[in-house]
Every structure is written in structure tokens, then in C-alpha cells.
Amino acid sequence: MNWNTPNRPDIDLSFTNEQIDSVPRQGPADDAIAALIIEMVDQTMKLNLDNLREELSEYGAWDSEELSDNNANIERWIWISVYDTRENRE
């Protein structure tokens, strides 16, 4: 298992190597992320959505209206976490 570690255990996710490798390094990753959301439903149901929103707001890429969409935030977080975890793994 590979973990992303944002210093907030209540938004931490774990990935298998296969899950990480299922997300393309370049180009659109929407389908791969959608598949991971389904695979990872047990983990995503445990995320503290308020803390996730706060973490994502620190990136400065989304406004408060965009960050009010919890489903989109989960997608964003999986995408960010996969790439961070891949980078840390290599």
C-alpha cells in the first residue's frame, strides 16, 4: 500500500501500485479517476469533508462555490493524491 500523507489523517488515502498505475501520466485522467472513486468508496466515505475542503482551498485553484461540491472535491483529492503518491513512490 502507498499512502499520501497530507499531515491530516482524516483525509489520507491509500493506493495500491495498480491503482496508481491505472492513472495516466499524461493526458485526460477522468475515466481512471472515476474508476478509482468507485473502487475507493470505503475510503472516501471516511474523509472529513470539511478538512478536505480546507486542504483544497490552500491550493488556491478553486473558489468557495467550486469547493462547496463535495463530490468534485473527492475527485480532485484522488487526482492530487495519486500523483503525489506516485511521485513519492518513485
N, C-alpha and C positions, 0 to 999 in steps of 0.2 A: 504494500500500500504506500502511496505517496500522498503527503498532506501539504495543503497550502497552510501557511501559518501567519495570519494577519494580526497576531497578538490579541485576538479576540476568539476564544474557544467556542463561543456561541454562534459564530459564523464560519467556523472552519469546515472544510470539506476534504474528503479523502478520495483518491482516484487510483484505479489500477493502471498499470502500464498500458493495457489495451485501451482503456478509456482515454488516456492522454493521447495515445497514438491514433485514435479514431478521429481526432480533430485536425483538419488540415493545417499545415504550417503557413500556407498562403491561400489567398482567395476566400470565397464565402465559406463560412463555417456554420451557417444557420441550421442546416439539416443535422449536422453532427451534434450541435448543442441541444437541439430539440430531442434527439435520441437520448442524450445524457440526462436531460430533465426527467424523462420517463424512467430511466434506469436508476436515478438517484433520488426518487421521490421520498424514500425513507429519511435520507439526509436533509433534503430541502424542507421537509415538513418540520424539522427541528431547528431551523435557522431562526434566530431572533431578528425579525424583520425590521424593527426599529434600529437596531445596531447595524444591520446590513445597509439600511438607507443612510445612516450616518457615515459609515465607511465609504460608500459610493460617492457621497457628497464631497468627500475630501479629494476625489479625483478632479472635481470641477468640470466634468464633461456633461452633466445633466442638470437641468433646473429643477426646482422643487415640484413642479407639476409632473415632470417626467419621473421623478423619484417617488411619486405617490403610487405608481403602478408596481405592486409587489411582484407580479409575475415577470414583468420586464426586468425588475431588479434581480430576480433569481437567475434569469438568462444572462444578464450582464455579469453577475458574480461567477457563474460557472465558466463563462468565457474567460474572464480575467484569471480565475483560479487555475484553469487548465494551462494557460500559457505561462503563468508564474511557476506552477509546479513543474512543467516541462523544463523551463529554464533552470530551475534549481536542481532538477534531476540530472541535467547534462553538465 
